[in-house]
Amino acid sequence: MTVPRAALIYTPLPSAEAARKIAKSLLSEGLIACANILGPIESVFIWKGELATANEVGVLFKTTSEQIDPAVKRLGALHPYETPAIVATVCEAAHLDTLTWLAEHTLGRRHGSIDSE
């Protein structure tokens, strides 16, 4: 099997609870291998022509280049915002063990189950 490249997807979400719920869905569907839910962030942005701020959490999803498009599409469907900010990139380099782990936990683990808390 050819090992795909690592990929990262970033999005802000309204709460850690929303982030955990979405992460569990993406993990269960085999679209990501990990989600890092980052501490509180303050976002400053333009929304509907006005300056706005929001307290959010950032989430960094780890996946493969082969799963990036379906993961972004599914994240968009699960995201609670009207216009979610979702950005993704394929990594230039990653440790071989990381690449192997990502491939094993996305491509090889379709339709697994994740216990809820």
C-alpha positions as CSV (number, residue, x, y, z in Angstrom):
1,M,0.0,0.0,0.0
2,T,1.3,3.5,-0.9
3,V,1.2,5.7,2.2
4,P,-0.7,8.9,1.5
5,R,0.5,12.3,2.6
6,A,-0.6,13.8,5.9
7,A,-3.3,16.5,5.8
8,L,-4.6,19.0,8.3
9,I,-8.0,20.7,8.5
10,Y,-8.7,23.7,10.7
11,T,-11.9,25.2,11.8
12,P,-13.2,27.3,14.7
13,L,-16.3,26.1,16.6
14,P,-18.5,27.7,19.2
15,S,-17.6,25.3,22.1
16,A,-15.5,22.3,23.1
17,E,-18.7,20.3,23.3
18,A,-19.5,21.0,19.6
19,A,-15.9,20.2,18.8
20,R,-16.0,16.8,20.6
21,K,-19.3,15.9,18.9
22,I,-18.0,16.6,15.4
23,A,-14.6,14.9,16.2
24,K,-16.3,11.8,17.3
25,S,-18.5,11.7,14.1
26,L,-15.5,12.2,11.8
27,L,-13.5,9.6,13.8
28,S,-16.3,7.0,13.6
29,E,-16.6,7.6,9.9
30,G,-12.9,7.0,9.3
31,L,-12.4,10.5,7.9
32,I,-9.8,11.6,10.5
33,A,-7.4,9.9,12.9
34,C,-7.2,12.7,15.5
35,A,-8.7,16.0,16.5
36,N,-6.8,18.5,18.6
37,I,-9.3,20.8,20.4
38,L,-7.4,23.9,21.1
39,G,-8.0,26.2,24.1
40,P,-10.3,29.2,23.9
41,I,-9.5,31.7,21.1
42,E,-10.9,35.1,20.4
43,S,-11.9,35.6,16.8
44,V,-12.1,39.0,15.2
45,F,-13.7,39.0,11.8
46,I,-16.0,40.7,9.3
47,W,-19.5,39.3,9.3
48,K,-22.3,40.7,7.1
49,G,-20.3,43.9,6.6
50,E,-19.7,44.5,10.3
51,L,-16.7,44.0,12.6
52,A,-17.5,41.1,15.0
53,T,-15.8,39.1,17.7
54,A,-16.5,35.7,19.1
55,N,-15.1,33.4,21.8
56,E,-14.5,30.0,20.1
57,V,-12.3,26.9,20.2
58,G,-10.0,26.0,17.4
59,V,-9.9,22.4,16.1
60,L,-7.1,20.9,14.1
61,F,-8.1,17.6,12.4
62,K,-5.4,15.2,11.3
63,T,-6.1,13.0,8.2
64,T,-4.6,11.9,4.9
65,S,-4.4,13.5,1.5
66,E,-6.9,10.8,0.3
67,Q,-9.5,11.7,2.9
68,I,-9.1,15.5,2.9
69,D,-12.0,16.2,0.5
70,P,-14.5,13.9,2.0
71,A,-13.5,15.1,5.5
72,V,-13.9,18.8,4.6
73,K,-17.3,18.1,3.0
74,R,-18.6,16.1,6.0
75,L,-17.2,18.7,8.4
76,G,-19.1,21.4,6.5
77,A,-22.3,19.4,6.8
78,L,-21.8,18.9,10.6
79,H,-20.6,22.4,11.3
80,P,-23.1,24.6,13.3
81,Y,-22.2,27.9,11.7
82,E,-24.2,29.4,8.7
83,T,-20.9,30.0,6.9
84,P,-18.2,27.8,8.5
85,A,-14.5,28.8,8.1
86,I,-12.9,25.5,7.1
87,V,-9.4,25.4,5.7
88,A,-7.3,22.4,4.8
89,T,-3.8,21.7,3.6
90,V,-1.7,18.7,2.5
91,C,1.5,18.6,4.5
92,E,4.9,18.8,2.7
93,A,6.5,16.4,5.2
94,A,5.6,14.2,8.1
95,H,7.3,11.4,10.1
96,L,6.8,8.0,8.5
97,D,5.3,6.6,11.7
98,T,2.7,9.4,11.7
99,L,1.9,8.7,8.0
100,T,1.4,5.0,8.7
101,W,-0.8,5.8,11.8
102,L,-2.9,8.2,9.8
103,A,-3.4,5.7,7.0
104,E,-4.3,2.9,9.4
105,H,-6.9,5.0,11.2
106,T,-8.6,6.5,8.2
107,L,-8.4,4.3,5.2
108,G,-8.3,1.0,7.1
109,R,-10.8,1.8,9.7
110,R,-14.0,2.6,7.9
111,H,-17.2,2.4,9.8
112,G,-15.6,1.7,13.2
113,S,-17.3,2.7,16.4
114,I,-16.2,5.3,18.9
115,D,-17.6,5.1,22.5
116,S,-19.4,8.2,23.6
117,E,-18.6,9.9,26.9
